[in-house]
Amino acid sequence: MNLNSYFDQLKAAGLKVVAGSKNTLWRSHERFSMIRQPSCALHVPSGEEIRSVFRESHAAMLSFTVNPSDVWIPNGHLYICTDPDYSLEKLKSARTVRRGLNEFDLRFMDQSEILQLGKQAYCDTLVRTGLSVQHRRSFESSFSRPRHDTKYLGAIKGNRLGAFLIVTEVDDWVSLGGYSADEFLPYRPNDALVFYASHHYLVEKKFRVVDYGLSSIQSVSNAEGLHRFKIKMGFRSVPVHRAFVVNPLLRPLVNRFSWTLVNNILKLSPNHAMLKKAEGALKGALQKYN
């Protein structure tokens, strides 16, 4: 789909959406923020664009990625692949990819199938990444609302879903995000899925870029393991600045005291997803305003 269709599909799914500059858009994320897509758009938005997004969305915070500079110091990584000749022979993980391809049936799935089969993969992934299932949107609420802006690529073994990718394809870019069940990890479903998706879009469909997300803003995560996995799957780790801009009405609250308060609450609930992300976002915002 093109960017305009993606915009309409996000609105139809009940999300806040605001048009951005240079073939980008802003969409609601979590409960309090707006993120810019695609992540691989690395230009600095103008002050007027930022003010416009705040006016239209009433968000507490905006998040976007830009190329590092003297002003925007590197504080994260973007994982992308742009190889039009992406192949198994080029990968350090060729052996584990072959294992996954042999063990699983890979195919695009309907959302109803994900809702029926994907709960274990969803819950296991949250726990593995240090997030509490109890403090996250339930699996059912996350996947029951029709979402025509995304596709689902699954790794199936027997009648079980070992892992699945959420795929967003817009214009000439694709973004990936996924979940996998612990019991199937030795059979390498993630290796197979990421290879299949990357080859499908870069080689077969001639897309310009596959975006496999950003490094985590959380102080405690499995970032090192994810970094190694994405690199061995042929993705480049591009240094970026992850910017967090606070709504001017809330800017007086961005200070060391509020960051310390969130950290103290986290000690009582260390796996609370929203608190962990809020702590990371506040830390990023403090780098800008203090």
Secondary structure, 3 states (H helix, E strand, C coil): CCHHHHHHHHHHCCCCEEECCCCCEEEEECCCEEEEECCCCCCCCCHHHHHHHHHHHCCCEEEEEECCCCCCCCCEEEEEECCCCCCHHHCCCHHHHHHHHHHCEEEEECHHHHHHHCHHHHHHHHHHCCCCHHHCCCHHHHHCCCCCCCEEEEEEECCEEEEEEEEEEECCEEEEEEEECHHHHHHCHHHHHHHHHHHHHHHHCCCCEEEEEECCCCCCCCHHHHHHHHHHCCCEEEEEEEEEEECCCCHHHCCHHHHHHHHHHHHHCCCCHHHHHHHHHHHHHHHHHC
